[in-house]
Amino acid sequence: MSTSPSSSPGSAPGSPGSSGALPPVPPPPGPTTSRPSSTPRTQGAARPGTRAAPSGRGDGPSGAGPSGADPSGAGPSGAGGPRPAAHDAPTVPSPDEPRPYGRPVPTENWGWFARVPLRARLVAIIALLLAAGLGITALATTTVVAQYLVGQVDQQLQRTSENVANNPLSQFSQGEGALPSDYYIVYRLSSGVSSPLYDTDTVERFGAPDIPAMSTEEVQRIVGEPFTVGPKSIGFIVPTDPTQWRVMPLIKGDGSTAFVALPLSGIHETVKVLGRTLAVSALGIALIGGAVAYLAVKRALRPLREIEEAAADIAGGDLTRRVRPAPPSTEVGSLAESLNTMLNHIERAFAASEASEARMRRFVSDASHELRTPLATVRGYGELYRMGALTTSEQMDDTMRRIEDSATRMGTLVNDLLALARLDEGRPIRRDPVNLAALARDSAGDLHALDPTREVRIVGLGGAADDAPRDLTVIGDEDRLRQVLANLIGNVSQHTPDGTPVEIALGVQAPEGGGPAPVAVLEVRDHGPGITPEQAAHVFERFYRADSSRNRASGGSGLGMAIVAAIVGAHHGHISVAPTQGGGLTVHVELPTQGYDGGSSADRT
């Protein structure tokens, strides 16, 4: 079965038939898309078949003569009838233009932090966090240790201060005025006289505690509570290592007060050593942690580096480059999966765009080729008439007949191209209730009239004639649906042997997508030679012929099945082809049974 049907049974010989085009992307074997999309067009460009051609009255070789016949001398628009209005494609902003969505991103005057690589940022942040954490730890440790050691001194003073104050001479190991330890004792009588007892070496080294003058009542309030005072000099003695003192106040039985003090130099030295040790340790740990963080971050960001390299290769034109996958539970793995999915879509989009451009160029070339022959014929016979080569009435009649046939073929082709252009523009069609069963019976009668030897039956989807519905209402344009059946029946009549049986199957089935409403199914089954799977993949393309050896009289223009698919798509239906059981070809059409708008939509197609 061919892909180029005649327009209808009984059409003029040599006419390619009422035919049409599928959307630019042909459907694979199986169901086609319900809404075929049109080929993207550059802004302001006219669609193929509606472009006004340059005049053939120019001074070039295309002006006249058979040898100079050129399809550019006349175009489809010259076949008469209004041309469809050209629609400009939606403008797309260039990459440099601002987008109307999203937050604006600065492209200059970046700060210094924005210029730092992510790897350096992460390493610096980790090192700073380590240093800050260790610094806080060192400060807390020295504070706690200092408080603990001071508490130890307080406990020593609480244990020994009263005994030392009551029996100071028992502490002497040598002569009078010397103490065997770091104790410093001050007695203050009620008369105001102070009497200190101390070791000279201790005072020369640490100085004396600067105990403020306090009354007996003030001492009474703080008895047993040690406090800290600073150092002072006694006479001409200048301490070599002045330090703070911890003082315990006491009240003796005679009403006088006593103060027992111990230096805190040992505690201060311990805290200094501990602080320096912790600081050096923190610095070393921060440096080592920074180095380890650098290696860890470098390893962790290696997939991002690979993504960056892949993006650079893709920007360079390698659309086959992909990102190495990673576990999808990780952020990098999720990003890699999303990028690979996006790249697959982009690659398919580019491939589809290239294929669409190739189909468009082939479409224009095929349209020009189809128009070349009838134009050359008309011009050639016109040239013969102008030169006086037609001398008899028989020659004149034959010439006029051939010119009329060529004009008819050219007009039919132009009308088909115009119909395709209108369908591609998405003009609304009528959506009225149409009895598809009645249209099928009319088409069966037309086919039988064309070939009385051919058996044509109306059957159900199961193949039984009794299962065929008498009424099968669909929503659509009756004239367009008649054109679909006429093209399919004409295709069977033209490209299957005489007497080949044909069945037109009707029925209702559930939609494949699980929609709420059932769909009406129409199948035209022939038992002819059929077509190959390779041919079936291109059967809905414009100007495609399954047998390239056919001439235009037998093979048509290659627009029939394309127009069928375009009309079905405009009705939100599906169309596909499949082999007929036992040999032949089956064209499967699905049309919606719901969506009637009350007949308010005008037929503007």
DOMARVO-484601 format. One record per residue (C-alpha): x, y, z; residue number from 1. Coordinates in Angstrom, 2 decimals, padded with zeros to 5 digits. Example, Ala and Ser with C-alpha at 12.3 -4.5 7.8 and 13.67 -1.06 7.14 Angstrom:
REC      px      py      pz   i
REC  012.30 -004.50  007.80   1
REC  013.67 -001.06  007.14   2
END
This chain:
REC      px      py      pz   i
REC  000.00  000.00  000.00   1
REC  001.37  003.41 -000.95   2
REC  001.54  006.52  001.13   3
REC  000.25  008.81 -001.64   4
REC -003.52  008.42 -002.06   5
REC -005.72  010.03 -004.61   6
REC -008.01  012.80 -003.50   7
REC -011.22  010.82 -003.82   8
REC -012.74  008.07 -005.93   9
REC -013.33  009.32 -009.38  10
REC -010.77  012.09 -009.34  11
REC -009.25  013.30 -012.56  12
REC -006.49  011.15 -013.99  13
REC -003.05  012.34 -013.20  14
REC -004.23  014.22 -010.13  15
REC -002.11  013.48 -007.11  16
REC -005.14  013.59 -004.93  17
REC -006.22  015.32 -001.86  18
REC -003.33  014.74  000.39  19
REC -001.73  016.27  003.38  20
REC  001.09  016.42  005.75  21
REC  001.97  015.16  009.16  22
REC  003.79  017.45  011.56  23
REC  007.50  017.90  010.93  24
REC  008.46  015.02  013.25  25
REC  007.08  011.80  011.75  26
REC  005.49  009.31  014.15  27
REC  007.29  006.00  014.64  28
REC  005.46  002.75  013.97  29
REC  002.67  002.73  016.48  30
REC  000.37  005.44  017.86  31
REC  001.26  008.96  016.93  32
REC  000.99  011.97  019.17  33
REC -002.45  013.47  019.61  34
REC -001.31  017.04  018.85  35
REC  001.40  017.10  016.21  36
REC  003.63  020.10  016.60  37
REC  004.63  022.26  013.71  38
REC  008.18  022.90  012.63  39
REC  009.74  025.92  014.34  40
REC  010.09  028.84  011.97  41
REC  012.27  031.88  011.99  42
REC  010.49  035.13  012.72  43
REC  008.65  036.52  009.72  44
REC  009.35  033.55  007.43  45
REC  006.51  032.25  005.29  46
REC  005.62  028.59  005.51  47
REC  006.41  026.22  002.65  48
REC  003.66  026.14  000.08  49
REC  002.48  029.68  000.84  50
REC  005.59  031.64 -000.05  51
REC  005.19  034.14 -002.83  52
REC  007.56  033.28 -005.64  53
REC  009.51  035.81 -007.69  54
REC  007.94  036.78 -010.94  55
REC  008.76  034.73 -014.00  56
REC  008.90  037.88 -016.16  57
REC  012.43  038.75 -015.13  58
REC  015.42  039.05 -017.39  59
REC  017.06  035.82 -016.26  60
REC  016.88  032.42 -017.93  61
REC  013.82  031.55 -015.93  62
REC  011.80  034.03 -017.96  63
REC  010.44  031.62 -020.54  64
REC  011.08  028.46 -022.47  65
REC  011.08  024.79 -021.53  66
REC  014.79  024.72 -020.89  67
REC  014.50  027.63 -018.54  68
REC  011.59  026.21 -016.58  69
REC  012.16  026.96 -012.96  70
REC  009.76  026.41 -010.09  71
REC  010.75  029.78 -008.79  72
REC  008.92  031.31 -011.71  73
REC  005.61  030.48 -010.10  74
REC  004.81  029.29 -006.65  75
REC  001.91  027.68 -004.91  76
REC  000.59  031.08 -004.07  77
REC  000.01  031.63 -007.73  78
REC -002.57  028.85 -007.85  79
REC -005.27  031.21 -006.66  80
REC -007.04  031.57 -003.37  81
REC -005.99  033.50 -000.29  82
REC -002.75  032.66  001.37  83
REC -002.72  031.97  005.14  84
REC -001.54  034.83  007.27  85
REC  002.05  034.44  008.33  86
REC  002.53  034.32  012.08  87
REC  005.73  035.57  013.56  88
REC  007.54  033.13  015.79  89
REC  007.76  034.20  019.45  90
REC  010.84  036.24  020.11  91
REC  013.43  034.64  022.36  92
REC  015.77  036.92  024.31  93
REC  019.44  036.55  023.56  94
REC  021.75  035.21  026.30  95
REC  022.95  038.75  027.05  96
REC  019.47  040.22  027.50  97
REC  017.92  040.36  030.99  98
REC  015.31  037.77  031.80  99
REC  011.93  038.80  033.26 100
REC  012.20  036.22  036.01 101
REC  014.56  035.38  038.85 102
REC  016.80  037.57  040.96 103
REC  019.38  039.58  038.97 104
REC  022.89  038.16  039.21 105
REC  025.80  040.66  039.19 106
REC  028.32  040.07  036.43 107
REC  031.00  042.53  037.57 108
REC  032.43  044.28  040.62 109
REC  032.63  041.08  042.61 110
REC  034.00  041.30  046.12 111
REC  037.19  039.56  047.17 112
REC  035.25  036.78  048.88 113
REC  033.27  036.07  045.72 114
REC  036.53  035.61  043.82 115
REC  037.88  032.99  046.23 116
REC  037.43  029.43  044.91 117
REC  035.01  027.19  046.75 118
REC  037.79  024.79  047.74 119
REC  039.77  027.58  049.45 120
REC  036.63  028.84  051.16 121
REC  035.82  025.44  052.62 122
REC  039.40  024.85  053.81 123
REC  039.59  028.32  055.37 124
REC  036.24  027.87  057.09 125
REC  037.27  024.47  058.49 126
REC  040.64  025.81  059.70 127
REC  039.01  028.85  061.31 128
REC  036.41  026.70  063.00 129
REC  039.11  024.40  064.34 130
REC  041.16  027.35  065.59 131
REC  038.13  029.01  067.17 132
REC  037.01  025.79  068.83 133
REC  040.45  025.03  070.18 134
REC  040.90  028.64  071.34 135
REC  037.64  028.52  073.26 136
REC  038.68  025.16  074.70 137
REC  042.06  026.55  075.81 138
REC  040.43  029.58  077.43 139
REC  037.90  027.43  079.26 140
REC  040.60  024.99  080.35 141
REC  042.92  027.67  081.77 142
REC  040.02  029.35  083.54 143
REC  038.87  026.12  085.16 144
REC  042.41  025.12  086.13 145
REC  043.10  028.56  087.61 146
REC  039.90  028.47  089.63 147
REC  040.69  024.95  090.81 148
REC  044.22  025.88  091.93 149
REC  042.97  029.00  093.66 150
REC  040.45  026.80  095.44 151
REC  043.30  024.57  096.59 152
REC  045.11  027.60  098.06 153
REC  041.87  028.67  099.78 154
REC  041.51  025.22  101.33 155
REC  045.14  025.38  102.53 156
REC  044.52  028.79  104.08 157
REC  041.34  027.59  105.76 158
REC  043.21  024.64  107.26 159
REC  046.36  026.43  108.39 160
REC  045.60  030.14  108.74 161
REC  044.22  030.04  112.29 162
REC  047.06  027.87  113.59 163
REC  049.66  030.05  111.89 164
REC  048.08  033.24  113.22 165
REC  047.79  031.95  116.81 166
REC  051.25  030.38  116.97 167
REC  053.46  032.25  114.54 168
REC  056.69  031.54  116.44 169
REC  056.16  027.82  116.11 170
REC  056.67  028.27  112.37 171
REC  060.17  029.70  112.69 172
REC  062.99  027.36  111.87 173
REC  065.67  029.99  112.32 174
REC  066.02  033.29  114.09 175
REC  063.36  035.81  114.83 176
REC  061.73  037.52  111.82 177
REC  062.03  034.56  109.47 178
REC  059.36  032.11  108.40 179
REC  060.14  028.74  106.89 180
REC  057.48  029.16  104.13 181
REC  055.73  031.67  101.83 182
REC  053.24  032.73  104.51 183
REC  052.78  036.43  105.14 184
REC  051.05  037.40  108.44 185
REC  049.77  040.81  109.43 186
REC  048.42  041.56  112.95 187
REC  046.33  044.68  113.42 188
REC  045.60  045.65  116.99 189
REC  042.56  047.61  118.04 190
REC  044.84  050.58  118.60 191
REC  045.58  050.62  114.88 192
REC  049.17  049.26  115.12 193
REC  050.09  046.69  112.40 194
REC  052.72  044.03  112.95 195
REC  053.75  041.98  109.89 196
REC  055.63  038.69  109.98 197
REC  057.22  037.40  106.76 198
REC  060.20  035.72  105.17 199
REC  062.58  038.24  103.62 200
REC  063.27  036.09  100.56 201
REC  059.55  035.79  099.90 202
REC  058.99  039.53  100.05 203
REC  062.03  040.27  097.89 204
REC  060.71  037.92  095.24 205
REC  056.94  038.37  095.34 206
REC  056.47  041.62  097.24 207
REC  054.08  042.06  100.15 208
REC  050.29  041.77  099.90 209
REC  048.58  045.13  099.65 210
REC  045.91  044.49  102.28 211
REC  043.51  047.42  102.58 212
REC  042.74  048.97  105.92 213
REC  039.52  047.54  107.35 214
REC  037.61  048.03  110.54 215
REC  036.78  045.18  112.87 216
REC  033.18  045.18  111.62 217
REC  034.31  044.90  108.00 218
REC  036.63  042.04  108.87 219
REC  033.83  040.42  110.84 220
REC  031.66  040.34  107.66 221
REC  034.29  038.52  105.57 222
REC  035.86  036.22  108.17 223
REC  036.68  032.88  106.59 224
REC  036.27  034.16  103.02 225
REC  039.63  034.51  101.23 226
REC  040.14  037.40  098.84 227
REC  042.84  038.41  096.35 228
REC  045.03  041.49  096.56 229
REC  047.90  042.85  094.55 230
REC  051.58  043.16  095.58 231
REC  053.35  046.17  097.12 232
REC  056.87  047.09  098.07 233
REC  058.16  047.33  101.63 234
REC  060.68  050.07  102.21 235
REC  063.41  049.96  099.62 236
REC  062.73  046.31  098.69 237
REC  061.63  046.01  095.02 238
REC  060.14  042.56  094.24 239
REC  061.72  040.69  091.39 240
REC  058.59  038.70  090.49 241
REC  055.56  040.53  091.89 242
REC  052.42  038.46  092.03 243
REC  048.97  038.46  093.52 244
REC  048.27  037.17  097.02 245
REC  045.40  035.22  098.46 246
REC  044.47  036.59  101.91 247
REC  042.43  034.95  104.70 248
REC  041.00  037.44  107.30 249
REC  040.77  036.31  110.99 250
REC  039.60  037.82  114.33 251
REC  041.51  036.81  117.43 252
REC  040.08  036.37  120.90 253
REC  041.40  039.71  122.15 254
REC  039.47  041.57  119.41 255
REC  042.46  042.22  117.15 256
REC  042.50  041.13  113.51 257
REC  044.97  038.99  111.61 258
REC  045.52  038.38  107.92 259
REC  047.29  035.26  106.61 260
REC  048.35  035.39  102.93 261
REC  049.95  033.07  100.38 262
REC  051.38  034.14  096.96 263
REC  049.66  032.94  093.72 264
REC  052.86  032.87  091.67 265
REC  052.77  029.09  091.32 266
REC  049.23  029.17  090.02 267
REC  050.03  031.94  087.52 268
REC  053.04  030.06  086.22 269
REC  051.01  026.88  085.87 270
REC  048.25  028.69  083.98 271
REC  050.77  030.39  081.67 272
REC  052.49  027.13  080.82 273
REC  049.14  025.45  080.28 274
REC  047.91  028.31  078.10 275
REC  051.04  028.30  075.93 276
REC  050.82  024.55  075.57 277
REC  047.18  024.68  074.56 278
REC  047.81  027.57  072.13 279
REC  050.65  025.75  070.39 280
REC  048.58  022.57  070.29 281
REC  045.59  024.49  068.84 282
REC  047.77  026.04  066.16 283
REC  049.27  022.70  065.20 284
REC  045.89  020.99  065.18 285
REC  044.42  023.80  063.06 286
REC  047.26  023.53  060.53 287
REC  047.05  019.76  060.38 288
REC  043.26  019.95  060.20 289
REC  043.51  022.49  057.38 290
REC  045.84  020.21  055.43 291
REC  043.59  017.22  055.97 292
REC  040.55  019.35  055.07 293
REC  042.27  020.46  051.87 294
REC  042.83  016.86  050.81 295
REC  039.31  015.83  051.87 296
REC  037.65  018.80  050.17 297
REC  039.72  018.26  047.03 298
REC  038.60  014.64  046.91 299
REC  035.00  015.51  047.74 300
REC  034.84  018.22  045.07 301
REC  036.44  016.09  042.39 302
REC  033.00  015.19  040.93 303
REC  032.21  018.92  040.74 304
REC  035.45  019.44  038.87 305
REC  034.41  016.70  036.47 306
REC  031.04  018.39  036.07 307
REC  032.85  021.67  035.32 308
REC  035.02  019.97  032.69 309
REC  031.96  018.26  031.18 310
REC  030.14  021.59  031.02 311
REC  033.13  023.14  029.27 312
REC  033.19  020.30  026.72 313
REC  029.45  020.66  026.16 314
REC  029.84  024.41  025.70 315
REC  032.51  023.58  023.13 316
REC  029.96  021.57  021.12 317
REC  030.35  018.01  022.43 318
REC  026.72  017.19  023.23 319
REC  027.57  013.52  023.80 320
REC  029.59  014.27  026.95 321
REC  028.06  013.03  030.18 322
REC  028.84  013.37  033.87 323
REC  030.07  010.30  035.72 324
REC  027.20  009.07  037.89 325
REC  027.44  008.92  041.68 326
REC  025.13  007.53  044.37 327
REC  021.85  009.44  044.04 328
REC  021.64  009.77  047.84 329
REC  024.47  012.33  047.69 330
REC  024.15  015.90  046.49 331
REC  026.75  015.38  043.77 332
REC  025.01  012.20  042.63 333
REC  021.64  013.95  042.48 334
REC  023.20  016.84  040.56 335
REC  024.95  014.47  038.15 336
REC  021.70  012.58  037.52 337
REC  019.80  015.81  036.89 338
REC  022.53  017.12  034.58 339
REC  022.67  013.89  032.59 340
REC  018.89  013.94  032.23 341
REC  019.02  017.57  031.10 342
REC  021.84  016.79  028.65 343
REC  019.82  013.92  027.21 344
REC  016.91  016.30  026.62 345
REC  019.22  018.90  025.10 346
REC  020.85  016.36  022.80 347
REC  017.48  015.05  021.68 348
REC  016.25  018.62  021.18 349
REC  019.27  019.48  019.04 350
REC  018.87  016.27  017.08 351
REC  015.18  017.00  016.58 352
REC  015.99  020.56  015.52 353
REC  018.55  019.36  013.00 354
REC  016.15  016.71  011.73 355
REC  013.39  019.32  011.48 356
REC  015.63  021.63  009.49 357
REC  016.61  018.77  007.21 358
REC  012.95  017.86  006.71 359
REC  012.11  021.49  005.98 360
REC  014.85  021.72  003.37 361
REC  013.70  018.43  001.88 362
REC  010.10  019.66  001.94 363
REC  010.97  022.83  000.03 364
REC  013.08  020.83 -002.41 365
REC  010.31  018.28 -002.96 366
REC  007.67  020.98 -003.39 367
REC  009.85  022.73 -005.95 368
REC  010.44  019.44 -007.73 369
REC  006.75  018.61 -007.79 370
REC  005.91  022.00 -009.27 371
REC  008.76  021.94 -011.78 372
REC  007.22  019.39 -014.15 373
REC  003.74  020.94 -014.60 374
REC  005.27  024.40 -014.89 375
REC  007.74  023.20 -017.47 376
REC  004.92  021.48 -019.37 377
REC  002.77  024.60 -019.43 378
REC  005.67  026.81 -020.48 379
REC  006.88  024.34 -023.04 380
REC  003.54  024.03 -024.81 381
REC  003.08  027.77 -024.58 382
REC  006.45  028.20 -026.29 383
REC  005.44  025.71 -028.99 384
REC  002.23  027.65 -029.60 385
REC  004.10  030.98 -029.74 386
REC  006.58  029.57 -032.26 387
REC  003.74  028.34 -034.48 388
REC  004.61  024.65 -034.14 389
REC  000.93  023.69 -033.62 390
REC -000.58  023.63 -037.09 391
REC -003.58  021.33 -036.80 392
REC -006.66  021.36 -034.60 393
REC -005.76  017.91 -033.25 394
REC -002.41  019.24 -032.05 395
REC -004.11  022.26 -030.48 396
REC -006.65  020.07 -028.66 397
REC -003.94  017.72 -027.38 398
REC -001.83  020.67 -026.24 399
REC -004.74  022.32 -024.41 400
REC -005.61  019.00 -022.74 401
REC -002.03  018.55 -021.53 402
REC -001.87  022.13 -020.29 403
REC -005.15  021.64 -018.44 404
REC -003.92  018.38 -016.85 405
REC -000.71  020.06 -015.70 406
REC -002.61  023.03 -014.32 407
REC -005.00  020.68 -012.50 408
REC -002.12  018.74 -010.99 409
REC -000.39  021.94 -009.97 410
REC -003.56  023.39 -008.47 411
REC -004.24  020.22 -006.51 412
REC -000.71  020.24 -005.14 413
REC -000.99  023.90 -004.17 414
REC -004.33  023.26 -002.46 415
REC -002.76  020.38 -000.52 416
REC  000.12  022.58  000.56 417
REC -002.32  025.30  001.58 418
REC -004.33  022.80  003.63 419
REC -001.16  021.64  005.33 420
REC -000.16  025.22  006.09 421
REC -003.53  025.93  007.66 422
REC -003.41  022.76  009.73 423
REC  000.12  023.52  010.87 424
REC -000.97  026.98  011.97 425
REC -003.43  025.34  014.35 426
REC -006.56  027.06  013.01 427
REC -009.66  025.87  014.85 428
REC -011.90  023.35  013.12 429
REC -015.56  022.61  013.58 430
REC -016.38  020.26  016.43 431
REC -019.81  018.84  015.73 432
REC -021.26  015.37  016.26 433
REC -020.39  013.28  013.19 434
REC -021.62  009.75  012.48 435
REC -018.36  008.01  011.61 436
REC -020.22  004.80  010.67 437
REC -022.18  006.66  007.97 438
REC -018.95  008.11  006.56 439
REC -017.42  004.65  006.50 440
REC -020.40  003.21  004.60 441
REC -020.19  006.03  002.04 442
REC -016.46  005.40  001.57 443
REC -017.07  001.66  001.15 444
REC -019.60  002.42 -001.59 445
REC -017.11  004.75 -003.32 446
REC -014.42  002.08 -003.28 447
REC -016.77 -000.55 -004.64 448
REC -017.77  001.84 -007.42 449
REC -014.12  002.30 -008.37 450
REC -013.46 -001.45 -008.43 451
REC -016.61 -003.66 -008.59 452
REC -014.41 -006.78 -008.33 453
REC -013.17 -005.75 -004.90 454
REC -014.93 -007.07 -001.79 455
REC -015.46 -004.21  000.69 456
REC -016.95 -005.00  004.10 457
REC -017.89 -002.94  007.16 458
REC -016.92 -004.99  010.22 459
REC -016.38 -004.59  013.93 460
REC -012.97 -004.43  015.49 461
REC -013.09 -008.19  016.03 462
REC -013.64 -008.81  012.31 463
REC -017.31 -009.83  012.42 464
REC -019.78 -007.91  010.25 465
REC -022.52 -008.26  012.88 466
REC -020.36 -006.37  015.42 467
REC -020.11 -003.24  013.27 468
REC -022.02 -000.38  014.93 469
REC -024.74  001.33  012.91 470
REC -024.02  004.65  014.61 471
REC -020.65  005.78  015.92 472
REC -020.61  009.45  016.88 473
REC -017.37  011.37  017.12 474
REC -016.66  015.05  017.63 475
REC -015.08  016.80  014.68 476
REC -015.36  018.37  011.25 477
REC -017.38  016.20  008.87 478
REC -015.69  017.53  005.73 479
REC -012.23  016.89  007.13 480
REC -013.15  013.41  008.30 481
REC -014.55  012.62  004.85 482
REC -011.21  013.74  003.42 483
REC -009.42  011.31  005.77 484
REC -011.54  008.39  004.57 485
REC -011.29  009.48  000.93 486
REC -007.50  009.58  001.12 487
REC -007.29  006.18  002.82 488
REC -009.73  004.55  000.41 489
REC -008.04  006.20 -002.58 490
REC -004.69  004.90 -001.37 491
REC -006.07  001.34 -001.21 492
REC -007.62  001.63 -004.66 493
REC -004.50  003.02 -006.25 494
REC -001.80  000.84 -004.72 495
REC -003.33 -002.60 -004.23 496
REC -004.16 -005.07 -007.03 497
REC -007.70 -005.14 -008.42 498
REC -009.98 -007.45 -006.51 499
REC -008.01 -007.15 -003.25 500
REC -010.50 -007.42 -000.34 501
REC -010.76 -004.50  002.08 502
REC -012.38 -004.20  005.48 503
REC -013.35 -000.98  007.24 504
REC -013.48 -001.79  010.95 505
REC -015.37  000.36  013.45 506
REC -015.63  000.20  017.21 507
REC -015.04  001.83  020.56 508
REC -012.21  001.17  023.00 509
REC -010.71  002.66  026.13 510
REC -007.97  005.25  025.54 511
REC -004.38  004.16  026.11 512
REC -003.72  006.94  028.61 513
REC -006.67  005.86  030.76 514
REC -008.82  008.90  029.97 515
REC -012.37  009.30  031.24 516
REC -014.07  008.89  027.84 517
REC -013.74  006.04  025.32 518
REC -012.41  006.73  021.83 519
REC -013.86  005.76  018.48 520
REC -011.62  003.51  016.37 521
REC -011.57  003.35  012.57 522
REC -009.34  000.85  010.78 523
REC -008.86  000.48  007.04 524
REC -007.47 -003.02  006.44 525
REC -006.26 -004.11  003.04 526
REC -004.74 -007.44  002.00 527
REC -002.33 -006.11 -000.57 528
REC  001.48 -006.23 -000.62 529
REC  001.82 -003.95  002.42 530
REC  004.93 -001.95  003.29 531
REC  008.17 -002.69  005.15 532
REC  008.89 -001.51  008.72 533
REC  011.42  000.97  007.31 534
REC  008.74  002.45  005.06 535
REC  006.23  002.48  007.92 536
REC  008.60  004.68  009.93 537
REC  008.33  007.39  007.22 538
REC  004.79  006.79  006.02 539
REC  003.47  010.09  007.45 540
REC  006.25  012.29  006.11 541
REC  005.49  014.85  003.44 542
REC  006.33  013.91 -000.16 543
REC  007.31  010.41  000.95 544
REC  006.65  007.58 -001.50 545
REC  007.06  003.98 -000.47 546
REC  008.04  003.12 -004.03 547
REC  010.29  005.79 -005.51 548
REC  009.95  004.26 -008.96 549
REC  006.29  005.22 -009.21 550
REC  005.49  008.18 -011.41 551
REC  003.18  010.95 -010.33 552
REC  000.21  009.46 -012.11 553
REC  000.38  006.23 -010.12 554
REC  002.22  007.27 -007.00 555
REC  000.72  010.68 -006.26 556
REC  002.60  013.57 -004.71 557
REC  003.34  011.90 -001.38 558
REC  001.09  014.22  000.66 559
REC -001.94  011.98  001.21 560
REC -000.98  010.21  004.42 561
REC  000.63  013.38  005.73 562
REC -002.68  015.27  005.39 563
REC -004.53  012.35  007.02 564
REC -002.20  012.49  010.03 565
REC -002.47  016.28  010.24 566
REC -006.30  016.18  010.23 567
REC -006.37  013.42  012.86 568
REC -003.95  015.42  015.00 569
REC -006.15  018.51  014.67 570
REC -009.02  016.39  016.06 571
REC -006.85  015.40  019.07 572
REC -006.70  011.85  017.78 573
REC -004.05  009.22  017.11 574
REC -003.04  007.50  013.90 575
REC -000.68  004.59  013.28 576
REC  000.00  001.84  010.80 577
REC  000.53 -001.88  011.36 578
REC  000.68 -005.03  009.23 579
REC -002.64 -006.71  008.49 580
REC -002.95 -010.27  009.71 581
REC -002.36 -012.47  006.68 582
REC -000.59 -009.71  004.73 583
REC -001.35 -006.11  003.83 584
REC -001.52 -002.85  005.73 585
REC -003.87 -001.59  008.45 586
REC -004.27  002.13  009.17 587
REC -005.50  002.61  012.74 588
REC -007.28  005.89  013.60 589
REC -008.57  006.96  017.03 590
REC -010.93  009.93  017.43 591
REC -012.52  011.44  020.56 592
REC -016.17  010.77  021.28 593
REC -016.59  013.71  023.72 594
REC -015.90  017.43  023.58 595
REC -018.94  018.70  021.62 596
REC -019.16  022.49  021.92 597
REC -022.71  022.91  020.73 598
REC -021.68  023.76  017.17 599
REC -020.55  027.25  018.12 600
REC -017.09  026.94  016.58 601
REC -016.89  028.15  013.00 602
REC -015.13  026.25  010.29 603
REC -012.19  028.54  009.73 604
REC -009.83  025.83  008.44 605
END
